[in-house]
Amino acid sequence: MEFGPHLMLAALEGAITAAILALTAVGLSLTFGVMRVVNVAHGEFFMLGAVAAWFISTTIGGHPAWGFIAAVVLAPLIIGLLAASADWLVLKRLDYDPERTIVATIGLLYIIQQGALIGFGPNAQPVEPPFSHRIALPWFEWTEAGFEMYYPWGLSTNSYKLFIIFAAAMLLLGLWLIMTRTKVGLVMRATQQDRDMATAFGIPVERIYALTFGLGAALAALGAVLIVPVQQAYYLMGHDPLLLSFIVVIIGGLGSLRGTVLAALLIGMSDGIISVFFSPTLAKIIATLLVAMVLVFRPQGLFGKGVH
Amino acid sequence: MTSTKKTAISRRSTLGLLGGAALAPAVLPGLSGFAQAQSSAPIKIGFQLHRTGIGAAYGRWYERTSNAAVARINEMGGINGRPVELVIEDDGTDPKRGAEVVEKFATQHECDIGFGTLFSHVVYGSAPRAGELKLPYFVCSEGHHVASGALNRYVLQPGITDVKSQVQAMAPFVADNLGKKVTMIFPDFAFGHDHRDFFSEAIEAQGGEVVAKIAIPPTETSFTKYFPQIPRETEVIYHVMVGPAVLTFVKEMGEFFGPSRPEIFGFIDSLEAVDLSSPGLEFLEGTYFWEGNPRYAQADQSDHDKAYRAAIGIDDNGASLTDSADVSTYAHMFSCWETLNVIKRGMETAGYQGPADRVKLIEAIEDMTDMAHSDDHPQGAKLFNGKTHQVFGHQYISQVEEGRLNVKHTTAIEDGFYEDEVDYTAQSF
């Protein structure tokens, strides 16, 4: 493939990765920012979202759009409630101690993963997209005959993939509005800045924690619901989103939503472009190297505010 | 009407009785064998199963096929008058766990032999331990690992042809009918590397060339990013993929090419356990697939294939009788059935009584050559090479026509022959 169309395809693929990654990583960043909990089970909530989408869409049947709409509404809600109850059942009992919650969420990871294996089974299951049209993209070249437009092999995208990018952007905008314009957002930010002071002002910190943990998981689940029609639901699919989310959150600055979204764009786009031009392994190597560099030269992350 | 029906039935049952009487002498030696057997304890076959991990779809069907084969063997009187029992251990399609499972078979379960592994990296991980434990280890994997001499005398592959032989038999068809400039897409582990190396060799021998080799990790979930590496001059895409995301792989390939695809020749591995009528696979119409065993019952279907499908519970479309969406791994799983029958024949020839006779069993199988097309070998006739511990059989090339696979070409067994690369019989036990 020529350089031009190749780059365009890579950018499109990268944008999809970035969109889903932004949603997932913002969820992780939120739980860390507000609760100071490193949620190792975050990828499993992502997986549960995909599994729930498969379950809901196959139960509903009929046109795939109905199943999809139901999954978008129900899956994040169910996964969010599940996560909130895990918070109440496990993390709260550990007083949100940073070290012990890491171990506890590792435990959660295995429980959820093996639970999915028992309940959902070891096979990958496809979910039909609500709509999908191949959109061939033209390219231009100078030939002896002059300026010509042609349709190169493979330079195409799909209406549903474009929808993913759009939907993720809207969801992130919505989240930003919640965080900055609503009382819930204000209370969450207050808890993030100073837990003790928030308690002193009568904020029900424990309920805010459960809400935050649930919201973080719901965002991961939502990302999975969006991506599952182009991938498949599989009980081991939580690994990569977890790893990439950590990379993004560290680069963007722990707890900074703006930083997380920008880092997701950076990592997603570079992952797309590097893996198309070189290899997906190299893309992961570079992302990990970037994390190391950030940790050495700017430990608070590119957009972090530094240690309080 | 009723009376005719009754007569028909009674005539049939009479025939059945007669048949039973005729069969009785054949069964009797088995019965007397049971009486003479030193032990009536079951022969334990350790079944290393990919129940979870990336091989789970194959595992599900390898288990059903093996259970059906063992049930049939037991109905026929077992082996040397003893019933056969499968001891199943999940290896998670993981080489490290594979070696542990082999160890469990030998020491904990006290199995007579080990059996059933498919994924080549698990075979590579497990075979050395089987050799150390002196446990005969029958793999159903297709990999060239056995015949290449990389393993040891305790490892045999008597149920399915290896990749080197398969691709060599098929390369002429690709070069003559589809094109000479081939781009290969394959999984990035031992099995895929076998395809890469041996198909490149085979197509060059036909005057063709491989213009690009695209390796994809078997755990990958998104594939569009790999396809731009396909050069524009490509005439034929050769694809073989495994893992949980094969359906996504094929769909994204279709989406990549759109209406102007090159010729496509795939290994059915890319769509094993996947319904050909899944949305997004329409572009496959007219493309070709290798099949180890034709998934759709063909017009000239043999009685052996009919009996085999019935025993496992598979319909004419290669799906489960109870759930038409549960598509089998038909092109591969016959290897379990046939391997178990080879084990039975080998144990009977060797007069196998227990682990002390393991060497005799291996020697008996090394002496085998012809395997006739029969209920024991429903996929077709085969020729076993005792020196390389590898069997050679027919391969099928099918074309997708109106959403089903119709066989267009069947290769001869000799098409897949190559020079021996090892003589295991010269190795000590």
Contacts between the chains, C-beta under 8 A, distances in Angstrom:
chain1	res1	chain2	res2	distance
A	1	B	228	4.3
A	1	B	229	7.8
A	1	B	230	7.5
A	1	B	232	7.1
A	6	B	228	5.1
A	9	B	224	7.4
A	9	B	228	5.9
A	10	B	225	7.2
A	10	B	228	7.5
A	13	B	222	7.8
A	13	B	224	5.7
A	13	B	225	5.2
A	117	B	52	6.3
A	121	B	56	7.7
A	122	B	51	6.8
A	122	B	52	4.4
A	122	B	53	7.0
A	122	B	56	3.5
A	122	B	59	7.6
A	123	B	56	5.6
A	123	B	57	5.6
A	123	B	60	7.4
A	123	B	244	7.0
A	123	B	273	7.7
A	124	B	244	3.6
A	124	B	245	6.0
A	124	B	247	7.4
A	126	B	247	5.6
A	126	B	248	7.6
A	126	B	278	6.9
A	128	B	279	6.1
A	132	B	280	7.8
A	134	B	255	5.7
A	134	B	258	5.7
A	136	B	258	5.6
A	151	B	258	7.8
A	151	B	260	7.8
A	152	B	232	8.0
A	153	B	230	7.2
A	153	B	232	6.7
A	153	B	256	7.3
A	153	B	257	6.3
A	153	B	258	7.9
A	153	B	260	6.7
A	154	B	227	5.5
A	154	B	228	5.9
A	154	B	230	7.3
A	154	B	256	4.4
A	154	B	257	6.8
A	154	B	258	8.0
A	156	B	255	6.7
A	156	B	256	7.0
A	156	B	258	5.6
A	158	B	255	6.2
A	230	B	222	7.4
A	230	B	248	7.3
A	231	B	221	4.9
A	231	B	222	6.2
A	231	B	245	6.9
A	231	B	248	5.8
A	232	B	221	7.3
A	232	B	244	6.8
A	232	B	245	5.9
A	232	B	247	6.6
A	232	B	248	5.7
A	234	B	221	7.5
A	234	B	244	4.9
A	234	B	245	7.4
A	236	B	53	7.9
A	236	B	219	8.0
A	236	B	244	7.7
A	237	B	221	6.6
A	240	B	221	7.7
A	272	B	225	6.7
A	275	B	225	4.8
A	276	B	225	4.6
A	276	B	228	5.7
A	280	B	217	7.5
A	280	B	220	7.3
A	280	B	225	6.8
